[in-house]
Amino acid sequence: MSPNENPQMDIPEVKPTDAYFDFSKGSQTTAGLSPNQDMHWCKGSGNQPVPGGWKIPSSREFLTVFPSTPHAGNITFRKGSGNNDPMGWRGDAMDGTEAPNVLRVTVPYYYDGMQNPAKSNASAKYTEAWNTLKSKQDPGCTLEGYSNGPGGSNPNYEPDGDPEDGYASVYIISREGDDLVVPDILKNPDSQGKDWAIKSWGTIYAIKRIYTSEAYRMRWRVVNSTKSAVNPCFYVEICRYRCKPDAELTVDNYKGYDWNHPAATIYFPICGLGDHTGEYINFGTECQYATSDTIVDGKTSAVQIKVTGNDPYNSYIAVVRGVINRTFGMQVRPVRVGG
């Protein structure tokens, strides 16, 4: 699709059969890969599959419009198990009887009365962001500890700020009222796959750069783009809103904001994932968007989006840095250079 064309939101009904994307299959490490196999996208748009004047965003650029941790992007209300690896947590979907219908999450991780950052060897910028929450007497996370969200109980995977180093952000994940999404297609026994591990999810709200003059509000919703009774074809609707520097976001006030008139809206189709084996999986329910981050020991950064599948593994919406298998077939979403 030309960058000048409107985005295609009708995800195809037929599973693609083409060779998977632009990522090569093979070793999961960079050792032994030829320059053609390892594209070195981090060296600039000249090494990326984009037309002139465009580039693949870095994870830092994606952080401006996506949750910064799996815990903050826990749209499916997954239960955690204390697993330290954000790509390795498992469990059943929460259904409202097992957990609150509204979760509040802070990045950096903070709870009321907390005396010091939980992240080991916290950087100066991380500590600066954490102190922003503490100095404003922020109410902190709904649930003390990370035992009730993806990513386990280890905040060491958090970035040094959200969306940039030194800044804090607050998220509300809600299943209250219209925030609860229960797609009919996932209840249809004739649907492709027939056994969906997750059949409902919520809506995510946020204030990024909270308590600063640069603060802005965000909302993430997952919408079905088709009336098909066979294939789910979901996409993420991302809305951005203006925000006052002294604005707060709590479980008591988030419904009081105007969420019907965004300043800007962008869409990300959930087109499926090229597995490292070369198989094309979770068509319409999961995908990853590639970043231009460096590859270290076969791992890189990506935007992980998953709302259901035959396994609840990795069901969240978030930027995940430094642990994504570089051999996965990912989608690309170019942005204007200097834009």
N, C-alpha and C positions, 0 to 999 in steps of 0.2 A: 504494500500500500504506500502510495506517495505520502510524504509528510504533510502535504497540503490538503489531503483528502480528509473527510470526516471519519472519525473512528467507527469501525464495524462492531456493533454491539450484539448482532445476531451471530452467536457462536455456531459454527457449522454443525449440522445434525449427524454427519457421518464422520467417524473417527479417521483422522488423517493417516495415510499410509506412506508418506514420504519419509526419507531418511531423517533421523531426528536432528533438527535444528543445526546450529553452527558449532556446537561443542563436539569434540572428537571423543569417540569411545576409546577404551584402552586403560592404561595404568591410572590409578587414582592418585599418583604422586607426579610431581613435575620431573622427577629424575628420568632421564632417557628420552623425554619427549623432544621432538624436533621443533624448531622455531615455528613451522607451519601448524603444528598441533597446539602449541601453547601461544595464543595470539598476542599476549602481552598488551591487553587493552589498556592497562594502566599507563602506557606510554603516550596515550593521546588518541584522538579520533582517527588519525591516519592508520592506526592499527585495528580499527573497529569497523564492523559491517554497517556503516552509515554513510549517507551522502554528504557532500561538502556542506559545512556550516552546521552540522549536527554532531552529537556525541552521545555515548552511553553514560548515564549518570553514575556518580560514585555513591557509596552507601551513605555518605554524609549528605549528599543532595537528596536522596530518597528519604532521609530522616525528617526533612521538612514537611513531608506529607504522609508519613506512615508512623505507627507506633514503634518505639525504639527497642522494645524487648518483647519476647513471647508472653511474659506476664501481663504487660500493658495491652497486648493485642489478643488477649484470651477471649475472643468473641464467642467461642463455643462453651465457655464456662467449664473448662476441663479441670479436673482435680489433679494436683501434683502428687508426687511420691517421694519428694526429697532428692530426686535425681539431680546431679550437678550439671548435667549437659543439657542445654536448651533444645538440642536435637534428639534427646533420648528419653524424654518423659512420656509416660503412658498412663492410661486410666480411662474410665468411662466418662461420658458426658454428664455434666450436672443437669438436673431436671427441675431445680427449684425447691424440691423437698429435701435435697441433700446440702444445699448451700443457699446463701442470700441471693435474692434476685437482682441486687445491685452491688457491684464491687467498686471500690475506689482504690486506685493504684497510683503511686508516685514514682517518678524516676528523677533523681536517685530514690532508692528505697528508703522510706522514712515512716516512723510511727510516732504518735504523740508521746513525748517524754524520752525519746531516744537520745542518748548522750553523745554517741560517736558514730561515724559512718560504719556500716557493716562490711563494706568492700575492703578486702585486705590490700595493703599498700595503695590506699586511695591517693590519686594524684591531686595536685593543687586545684585543678579545674573541677574535678569530681567533688572535692570538699567544698569548693565555692558554691556549686549547685546545691549540695546538701544543706549548707548553711543558709541558703536562701529560704528553704522550707522551714528550717528550725527558727530562724529569726522572725518569720511571719507567723509563727505558731500554727503552722499548717496542721490540720487534723490527721494527716497521714493516711496510710493504707487502712482499708476496712479490716483486714485480717492481719494481725501481727505475724510476721514470718511469711515465707513464700510457700508454705505447705499446701495452700489452696489455689495454686496457679501453676501454669507451665514454667519450666525453668528451675523447678525444685526450690530449695531454700538458699541458693547461693547467688548473691548479687554481683559476683565477680565478673559476670558476663555483661553487666551494664556498661554502656558507653560513658565517657567522661562528662556527658551532658546531653540534654535533649531539647531541641534538635541539634544544638551545637555545644561544644565543650563549655562548661561553666554555667549552663542554663538548666533550670528544672522544669518539668512538665507534670501535669496531673491528668489522670484518666478516670472516667466513669464508664463502667461496662454494665449495661442495663438489660434486663429481661422483663421490665415492668410494662404493662399495657401494650401499646403499639410497638414498643421496642423489641418484643419477642417475635421472631420469624419462624413459622412452621410451614415450610413449603409442602404443598399437596403432593408434589412429584416424589418426595422422599418417603411418602406413606403408601405409594402405589406399588403393589407386589409385582407388577409387570414392568417396572422400571428397570433399565439396564443395571446389572449388578445385584439387584433385588435385596441385598443386605447392607443397608447404609448404617454405619456405626453411629453417626450423629444425625438426628432428624430435626434439630432446631438450634437456634442461636440467638444472640442479642444484637445490640447496637452499641457502638463505642463513641463516647464523647471525650473531648480533651481541651485543655488550655496548654498550648506550648509556649515556652519562655514565660511561664507564669510569674506574676509579681514584678514585671518589668515593663518599660515603655514599648517593647517590641512584642508583647503578648498577642496571640491570636487564638481563636477557637477552631476546633475541628470536629467533624463527625464522619464515621465510617459505617456504611450499611452494605449488606450483601443482598443483591436483587437477582431474581430469575429473569433472564432475557427472552424467554420463549414460553409458549403454552404447550410445548411438547409433553406428551405423557410418557415418553421413553427416556430421553436424555436430559439430565439437569444441565443448564447452561447459565451459570452464575457469573456475575461481575460485581466488583467493588465500586460503590459510589462514594467519592470522597468530596466533602464540602468544607470550605474554609470560610471563616466569619471574622469580622472585625471585633476587637476586644479592648476594653479599658485596662490601663495598667494595674488598677486595684481590684480587678475582677477575681472572684474566687469560684471554684467548682467543687461542690459537695454533693453528697447523696440527698441533701434536702433542697438544694436550689437549682440543680441542673435542668429540671423541667421548666423552670421559669424563664430561661433564655429563649430568644427567637431563633429557632432552628429551621424556619421555613424560607428564609431569605438569605442564602449564602452570597458572599462576595465573589466566590469562584467555585466551580465544580469540575472535577475530572473523573474519568472512569478507567478502570483496569479490568479487562476481561480475564476470567479464570479459565485458561485454555487447555490445561493439562500439563503434565510434566514428563520430560524425557528422562527416564530412569537411567542410572549409570550402566545398566545391563543393555541399554538400547531399546527397551520397551517404552511405549507411550502409555502412561497410566493416568488414572483419575481424570479422565476427559470431562471438562466442565466443572470440576469440583476442587482442583488443586493446580497451582502453578508456582513457578519462581520467576522473578524478574531479575535479569543479570545486572551486575554492577561492573564498574571499571576498576574495582579494587584489585590489589595485587593478589597473586596466588602463592601461598606458602604451604609447602608439604602437601600439595594436592587439595588444599582447602581455600575457599574464598568467601566473599560475602554476597548475599542476595536478599531480595524481598521474598519471604515465604508467605504464601496465601493458601490456606486449605480450610474448607468448612465441613467437608464430610468425605466419605470413601468407605471401603470395606474394612478399614482399620482407622481408629481415631488418632493415629500417630501424627504428630506435627500439625495438629489442627489449630491454627492461629493466624493472625495477620500481623506481621512485624518484619522489620529489618533485622537480619541475623548476620553477625559479622564474624568472619574468620573460621567458620566451622562447616560451611556448605561444600559438598563434594563438587569439585570443578568439572567433573565429567557429566553432571546432570544437564539435560537439554532444557535451557531456560528461554523465556520470552525476552525480547529486547524492547525498550521504550525510549527511543532517542529524544533528546531535548536540544534546543538551539544552543550553540556555542555562545557564551556570553549573555544568554537569555535569563 
